[in-house]
């Protein structure tokens, strides 16, 4: 079992920045691919960014050049640095851990991000 705890959400004005954190209950980054998803009201959950066990990163087109995913193995924490935020970035952001090869997944409880003036 893996527990994921997100933090760092909040209210920010357009053009502002936030850094989300996702801390895992144990050392998993060598065997789990990590990702951030978001879900806006009335919309499906979408993948925003992911980072593999080898450190390869991928981003949704809508956030490329603005968001950066990274990990700190010593802290069992994955980050999502979000810059130049737009109102359409508003939603609940979820951390996801996907076990390599076996495929099962764990989710955090989510953290709300609201971009509004």
C-alpha positions as CSV (number, residue, x, y, z in Angstrom):
1,X,0.0,0.0,0.0
2,X,1.2,3.5,-0.9
3,X,-0.3,6.7,0.6
4,X,0.1,9.9,-1.4
5,X,-0.5,13.3,0.2
6,X,-0.7,16.5,-1.9
7,X,-0.2,20.0,-0.7
8,X,0.4,23.5,-2.1
9,X,-2.9,24.3,-3.8
10,X,-4.6,27.6,-3.3
11,X,-6.0,30.7,-4.9
12,X,-3.7,32.6,-7.3
13,X,-4.1,35.4,-9.8
14,X,-3.6,34.9,-13.5
15,X,0.0,35.0,-14.3
16,X,1.0,33.8,-10.9
17,X,2.8,30.6,-9.7
18,X,2.2,27.7,-7.4
19,X,4.2,24.7,-6.4
20,X,2.4,21.5,-5.6
21,X,4.0,18.7,-3.6
22,X,3.1,15.0,-3.4
23,X,4.8,13.0,-0.6
24,X,4.7,9.3,-0.7
25,X,4.5,7.1,2.4
26,X,7.6,5.2,1.4
27,X,10.5,5.1,-1.1
28,X,8.7,4.2,-4.4
29,X,10.2,6.3,-7.2
30,X,12.5,3.5,-8.5
31,X,9.5,1.3,-9.3
32,X,6.6,3.7,-9.7
33,X,6.0,6.2,-12.5
34,X,4.6,9.4,-11.0
35,X,2.1,11.8,-12.6
36,X,-0.1,14.8,-11.9
37,X,-3.7,14.9,-13.1
38,X,-6.3,17.6,-12.8
39,X,-10.0,17.7,-12.9
40,X,-12.1,20.8,-13.6
41,X,-15.7,21.0,-12.6
42,X,-17.8,19.1,-15.1
43,X,-14.8,17.7,-16.9
44,X,-12.9,14.4,-17.0
45,X,-9.7,14.0,-15.2
46,X,-6.7,14.7,-17.5
47,X,-3.1,14.0,-17.2
48,X,-1.0,17.2,-16.8
49,X,2.6,15.9,-16.4
50,X,4.4,12.7,-15.6
51,X,7.9,11.5,-14.7
52,X,9.2,8.0,-15.2
53,X,11.5,6.0,-12.9
54,X,14.3,7.0,-15.2
55,X,13.4,10.7,-14.9
56,X,11.9,11.1,-18.3
57,X,9.2,13.8,-18.3
58,X,6.1,14.4,-20.4
59,X,3.6,17.2,-20.4
60,X,0.2,17.9,-21.8
61,X,0.3,20.4,-24.6
62,X,-1.7,22.9,-22.6
63,X,1.0,23.2,-19.9
64,X,4.2,22.8,-21.9
65,X,6.7,25.6,-21.1
66,X,4.7,26.6,-18.0
67,X,4.7,23.6,-15.7
68,X,7.7,21.5,-14.5
69,X,7.5,18.1,-12.8
70,X,10.4,17.0,-10.7
71,X,11.2,14.6,-7.9
72,X,13.3,14.6,-4.7
73,X,14.1,11.0,-3.9
74,X,15.5,11.8,-0.4
75,X,12.1,13.3,0.5
76,X,9.9,10.8,-1.3
77,X,8.3,13.9,-2.9
78,X,7.2,14.8,-6.4
79,X,6.7,18.5,-7.3
80,X,4.7,20.3,-9.9
81,X,5.9,23.9,-10.4
82,X,3.2,25.9,-12.2
83,X,4.1,29.2,-13.7
84,X,2.1,31.7,-15.8
85,X,-1.1,30.3,-14.5
86,X,-4.3,30.8,-16.4
87,X,-7.9,30.6,-15.3
88,X,-8.3,27.3,-17.3
89,X,-5.7,25.7,-15.0
90,X,-8.3,25.8,-12.3
91,X,-9.2,22.4,-10.9
92,X,-8.4,19.7,-8.4
93,X,-4.9,18.4,-8.9
94,X,-4.2,14.7,-8.1
95,X,-1.0,12.9,-7.6
96,X,-0.8,9.4,-9.2
97,X,1.6,6.6,-8.7
98,X,1.6,3.7,-11.3
99,X,3.5,0.5,-10.5
100,X,5.9,-0.3,-13.4
101,X,5.2,-3.6,-15.1
102,X,2.2,-4.5,-12.9
103,X,0.2,-1.4,-13.6
104,X,-1.8,-0.9,-10.4
105,X,-2.1,2.7,-9.3
106,X,-2.6,4.8,-6.2
107,X,-4.1,8.3,-6.0
108,X,-3.8,11.1,-3.5
109,X,-6.8,13.0,-2.2
110,X,-6.3,16.0,-4.4
111,X,-5.5,19.7,-3.8
112,X,-7.6,22.6,-5.2
113,X,-6.0,25.1,-7.5
114,X,-8.0,28.2,-8.3
115,X,-6.7,30.8,-10.8
116,X,-8.8,33.9,-10.6
117,X,-8.6,37.7,-10.3
